[in-house]
Amino acid sequence: GEDVEQSLFLSVREGDSSVINCTYTDSSSTYLYWYKQEPGAGLQLLTYIFSNMDMKQDQRLTVLLNKKDKHLSLRIADTQTGDSAIYFCALPLNTGNQFYFGTGTSLTVIP
Amino acid sequence: GAVVSQHPSWVICKSGTSVKIECRSLDFQATTMFWYRQFPKQSLMLMATSNEGSKATYEQGVEKDKFLINHASLTLSTLTVTSAHPEDSSFYICSVQGGADTQYFGPGTRLTVL
């Protein structure tokens, strides 16, 4: 199976950039996703990147993919207190029938 | 993307009772739906894959007789936690398979078993 690892915690000051990292073992996913989960809530799709891309920018979000190192990152520019949440990377199998979720990174934004 | 709802959003029940959780795909016909559970401060773990009109496929370690899944239509899958115990308390999230490598997630149902 797939092992998807993330750092558990990240704290940043409001206005700074946040970088959340994700490493994985199986590189067969066509798309790689980032989800946000606020306390007590479901998953919100933030962004995704196609596996043949190295970078994708979407407003304050930048996704970097290093397939050689099997490393995915999410950068949030100008981090705001509303960005405080848990962030999950998720990799589907080629069949699309199963998502492997990372362990989740809890982002705390300090005012 | 598809809009997915879950009902109820929060349920408290007594130990030994059964609880049914509904997952509805509001604007998308879903042949395949998925059920996940999430313990506090942990990641999502896939419980089962629910296929319309056929039996669900359960992940290793998930008791199929305890977690009954019914996917009788293209818009509704239900998860019934039978004879619930406090250790079944968790956040249950369903998702709908969209295109290749795409899933749309419901808002989750928080189950508390007293």
Interface residues (C-beta under 8 A of the other chain):
Chain A: S29 T30 Y31 Y35 G40 A41 G42 L43 L45 F88 P92 N94 G96 N97 Q98 F99 F101 G102 T103 G104 S106
Chain B: G1 Q6 T32 F34 K41 Q42 S43 L44 M45 L46 T49 I93 S95 Q97 G99 A100 D101 T102 Q103 Y104 F105 G106 P107 G108 R110
